[in-house]
Amino acid sequence: MEPLPDVPLLLARVLGLPASSVPLLADRLEALGGLAGLETTGVEGLGRGTLSRAEMRRLERVLALVDAFGKSVPLPARVSDAGEVAAHFRPRLASLEVESFWVLMLDARARPIGSECIARGTLTACLVHPREVFAPALRRRAAQIVVVHNHPSGDPEPSAEDVELTERLVEAGDLLGIPVVDHLVVARGGHRSLARPAPRRVRKGI
């Protein structure tokens, strides 16, 4: 797996900035939460004095290009496989510099009824408790859920902790009557599914 790119250094090179500007750019990006945070706030989020007006205009064009490449694919009216869920979440999660954990809520016919980020963590971990995962599903009266989280390392292979968490969530979902029909890990290197066979009553779903 290729190492994570040095985003401040790459941006400095694209914008034609001197090497001496990289530490300040790195500090501002870190305060925003990385490139994803910059995409959310726009170039103004860097604050005054970081870039000249011309450099800010160039950066706006760079962000527009990143946005064009990273557009999420809309979820279909009825979710039928893990690839559809990955295509929706991977563009916006794979580039994040910390782990985030999402729950996608589906009705009994596997139609999406909402999604919610329930936790954000560090570069290598995101602490998740079943009650946070199922709280939005209970509020929305979901019949089943898919959970999704990213690996900032770029490697989508599930860790032992991912497998253990999946087992805990499946058990909790069985008790609540809200099956966890899949757990997806998304990353720059692709996506992986920790799926289990779906219960008969929702087999037509994902």
N, C-alpha and C positions, 0 to 999 in steps of 0.2 A: 504494500500500500504506500502510495506517495505521501510524503510529509505534508502537513497543512501549509498553505502558502503564507508568506509574510505579507499580510494585507497592507499595512502602512507602507512598506517598502515598495510593493507593486504599485500602489496608488501614486506614490511620489514619483516613480519612474514614468508612469502614464501621463502624469501632469507636468513632467519636466521640472520637478522640484529638486533642490540640492539635497545631498545626504543629511545635511545638518537639520533639515526640517522634519526628518522622520520621527525623532523622539516626541516632538510636540504633536504631530499627527497621530502617533500611536496612543498618546495619553488621551487625546480628544475622542478617538475611536473607542478606546476602552471605556470611557465614561458613558458613551452612547450604547454600549453593548455590542460593539463590533459593526461589521458591514451591514448586518440586518437592521441594527438600530439607526444607522445612517440613512438607509433606504426609507425608514419610517419617518424620520425627522426632516429629511432633505439636507441640502448643504448648509442651511442656516444652523443646523444642530451642532456644527463644528465650532461655532462661536466666532466672534470678531477677532481678526488678527491672525487667524490660522492660514487663510488663503486670500490672494488678491481677487478682485472681481473677475478678471480673465480666467484665473485658475478655477474659481467657483463655477463659471460657465462651462469650462471643460469637464469638471467633475459632474455637473448636472447631465451632460451628454453621456458620460460613462455610466451613471446610475440608470439613465433611461435605457441603455443597452442591456445592462444587467437585469432590469425589470422585464424587458422583452424576452430574454432567454429564460427567466425564472417564473413565468406565468403558470399558476396552478391550473390544472385541467379541472373543469367543473365536475362534480360528482354526477353520475347518471341518475335518472329518476328512480332507478332500482339497482342497488349495488349487487353485482353477481360474482365478483372475484377480487382478490387482494390487489391485483394490478391496478384496478380502478381507484382504489383507496390510496395506493402509493403514488399514482400519478397526480392525485389531488394534493397530498401533503408533502411529498418529497421536494418539490421546487422551493417551498418556503421554509422547510425545516433543515434540509441537508447542509445549508451554508451557515447555520447558526453556530456560534462558538461555545455555547453551553447546551446541555441536554434540556429538552422540554417534552412534556408528556401530555398527550391529547386523548380525548375520548370522542368517538363518533357515534352518535345515537341513531338507531334505526327502528322503524316500526316492525310489525309482524311480517310485513311483505318486503322487508329489507329496503324500504324507502328512507333516505336520510331525513332526519327531523331536527338535526342540529349537531354542532361540534363545539368543544370547549377545551381550552388549555387549562389543565388542573394543577400543573407543577412546572417549575423551572429550577434547574440545578446548577452544577458546575461543569467543567470540561469533561469529567468522566462519570458523573453520577447525578441522579435525580431521585430524591426520596419521595416515594409515592405510597399512600395508604389507601386500602380499598374504599374507605368511607368517602375520600375525596373523588375517587373514580366514579362511584355509583350515585353520589349526591345529585349531579346534573341529570343522570339517567332517570332517577326517581322523580325529579321535578318535571321532566318532559314526558314522563310515562313511556319510556322507551321499552320495546319488547326485547331488544338485543343490542349489544354494543361491539364496536371494534376499538381497540386501543392502539395508539401509535406513539412512538417516540423516536428521536434521532440520536445518532452517534456522531459527535463532532469530530472524532478521529478520522472519519471517512470510510471506516470499515463497518459494513452492515451486519456482520456475523453476530448473532445473539451471544451474550455473555452468560455465565452460570447464574448471575443475579437476574438477568432477564428471564431465564427459564423458570427460576424460583418464583419471581413475581407473577409470571403468567399463571403458574399453578395456584397461587394464592387468590388471584383475581377470578380464575375459573371456579374455584370452590365457593368464593363469596357470591359470584353470579348465580351459581346453582341454588344457593340458599335463598337468594332474593327473587329468583325466577326471572333474572335478566341475564341470559347466557352471554359469555364473552366468546364470540365466534372467531375472533382472530386477534393477534397481537403482532403488529408490524414494526420492524426496525427499519428506518430509512436513513440513508447516508449518501455522501458523494459517490460511493462505490456501488450504489444500487439499493435494493431493499430485500429483506428476508421476512418470511412469515413463520410465526410460531403457532400455526393453526392447529385446531383439534377438530375431529368430526363434529359437525353441527347437530344439535338435537333434532329429532324427527319433526317437531312442530315448527322449526324454522329452517328446515333443510333447503327450502327454496331460496333462502337468503344467500349471503356471501359464502 
